[in-house]
Amino acid sequence: MVMLMNGTDQGWNAVLLPVHAEGELGGATAIGLLTAMFGAGGLVGALLYGAVGHRFPRRAVFTVCVILCGAPRFLVAAVTGTTLPLAVTMLLGGITGGVLNPILTTVIYERVPDRLRSRVSGALTAGCEFAMPLGGLAAGLLVEGAGATGALLAMGGVYFLATLSPLVFPSWRTLDDAPGAKTEETEATRETEATGKRSERPIPPQVSSSVPSRPPPGP
């Protein structure tokens, strides 16, 4: 999901927004304003989630925010040629987008064992970095073949489908599970693989290391 989001975001930032701004919004000033609105919204969203996010179910918050953070801006840009509606959409998209990385990073620290954390973060980073140039290339080809409006609708559709993942895939239902709930089962399985015997002794929950690691790239 994050790979598709980052690839589509690159298509927006590198191709679709500049093309739309040049053709409809008046050029570079509009790009600067819209980018600033999105960045400011991201900061506000992260601060809000840090302050009150723990009071709400993570899966519900994540699902709503991930759907609202990206696809609406493509639709608004496709149907309007003025800056104000898109600026408001970018601000709201930034606020909802700012919630996503704190949730994803928290889940990684909770769920991924210390010995595998660098591999998981590396896989996430590699996937996102791989998708970004492809997203820019796809946006350029779509603009050339279908025009700016068609490209905006197509890329927005891909973004929307990607962000439906929390509603479609059952694994997202565990997002609200308490950390360490399956630690005993995991440790018992690991010991069985190592010794060939099933341990019956209770294994206390592990506490994740406090050593910081690189968070995954966000949408």
N, C-alpha and C positions, 0 to 999 in steps of 0.2 A: 504494500500500500504506500509506504513512504517513498519507495523508489519511483513509483508512478507519479506521486505528487511532486517530487523534486524535478523529475523530467518535464512535467507539464509546466511547473513554475518557471523553469529555465526558458521554455518556449514563450511564456508570457513576458518575462523580463527582457529577454534578448531580442525578441522579434515582434510579438503581437502588440505589446504596449507601445513601443516606439512607432510602429506602423500606424496604430490607431491614433496616437497623439499627433503625429505628423499630418495625418489626413483629416482629423476631425477636431482636435483639441487645441491646436495652435503651436505644437512643437515642444521644445525641451523644457520650457517652464512648467507645462502640465505634467510631464514625466517626473520632474523633481517634486512637485506638489503631491502627486499621487504616491510616489515612493515614500515620501516623508510621512504621509498619513498612515500608510501601512506599517511603517516602522514604529511610529508613535503608538499605534494601536497594539502592536506586539508587546511593547514594554508595559503598557497598561494591563493587558491581559495576563501577562506573567505575574505582575504584582498582585492583581486581584485574586488569581488562583492561589498564590502563596499565602494570601491573607485569609481567604474564606473557602478555598477549594476543598479542604479536608471535611467540610460539613456535608458534602454532596457525594452521591455514588459516582465513582470514577468512570464507569462505562457509560452512563447516561450523559455525563458532562462531555466526555471525549467524543461520543457519537454525534451529539448536536454540534459541537464546535468544529469537528473535522469536516462535516458537511457544509457548514456555513463559511468556512475560512477561504475556500478557493473558488468553487464553481460559480457563485453569484456574480463575481466580478467579470467573468467571461460573458455571461448573459447580459449584464448591464452594459458592458462595452459594445456588445453586438447590436443592441436595440436603441442606444442613445448616442448622440454626438456632442453632448455637453459635459463639462468637467464636474459640476457639483454632484450629480447622482453617483458618478463613479468614485468621487472622492469620499462620499459618505460610505459607499460600499467597501472601499478599501480600508477605511478606518475600522468599520465593524469586522471586516475580514481579518485585520491585524489583531484586534482584541481576541477574537475566537482562536486565531492561530497561535497567539501567545500562550494559550493554555496547553497546547499539545505537547511541546517538548518537556515541560515539567512532569507530565503524566508518564510519557514514554521513558524518560530517564529514571524516574522513580521505579517503574516496573522492572527495568533492566537491573537496577541495584538490588531489588527484592528477589527476583526470580533466577537470575543467572549466577551460577556458582563463581566464586572468585577465580578459579583456575580456567574458566571458559570466557570470562568477561571480555578479554581483549579480542578473542576470536569472534564473539558475537558483535561487538562494536565494529570490528574490522569488516565483517561481512555486511553490516548495515551501511557503513561508509562507502565500501566498494560498490554496492548496488546503486546507491544514490549518485556517486560520481560517474558511474557507467551510464546512468539514465540521462544525466543532464545534457551532454552534447547531443544525444539522440533526440531529446525533446526540442532543442533549438533547431536542429536540422528538420525535424518533422513539421514544426511550425512554419519554417521558411518554405518548405515544399507545399504546404497547405495554402499559404497566402498566395503563392504563385499559381496554384491550380484552381483554388476555389474562391479566392478573394479574401479580404480581411474579415468580413462578416462570417463567411463560411468557416474560415479557420478558427475564429473565436468560438463558434458554436461547436465545432468538432472537438477542439481541445478542452472546452468546458465540459462536454459530454464525457470525455475520458476521465477528467478529474472527478466528476460527480460519481461515475461508476466505481472508481477506485475508492472513494470515501464512503461507499456503502459497505465496505468490508466488515465493520463492527456489527452491522445488522445481518450479514449473510453467513459469516463463518462462525461456527460454534465456539472456537477457541477464545473468542473475545469475551465470552460470558464469564470467564475466570478473572477478568480484570479487577473485580471487586473482592476476590478471595484474599483472606488474610495472609500476609507474608509468612512463610515457614510452615504453612498448613500441610504441605506434602513433604516436608524435610525428612521425616522418619522413613517414609516409604522410599524416598530417593536414596537415602543413606543405606537402607537395608538392601536395596537392589545393587548399589555399588559394591557393598561388602560381599554379596552373593557372587557377583561377577569376579571378584578378586580371589575369593577363597573356595568357591563352589559349594558353600554351606549357607543356609539361611539363618541369620541371627535373630534370636527371639528377645534380646534385651532392648529396652526402650532407648532411643537415641534422642538427646535433647536438641531442640531447634538451634540452628546455627545463626550467628549474627553476621551480616554482611560486613566486609572490610570497610573501614573508613577511608582507605586510600582512594583518592579521586581518580577517576578514569575519564577518558574523552567521551562526552555524550554523543549520541547519534545525531547526524545532520537532520534538521527539522524541516517541515514544509515551509 
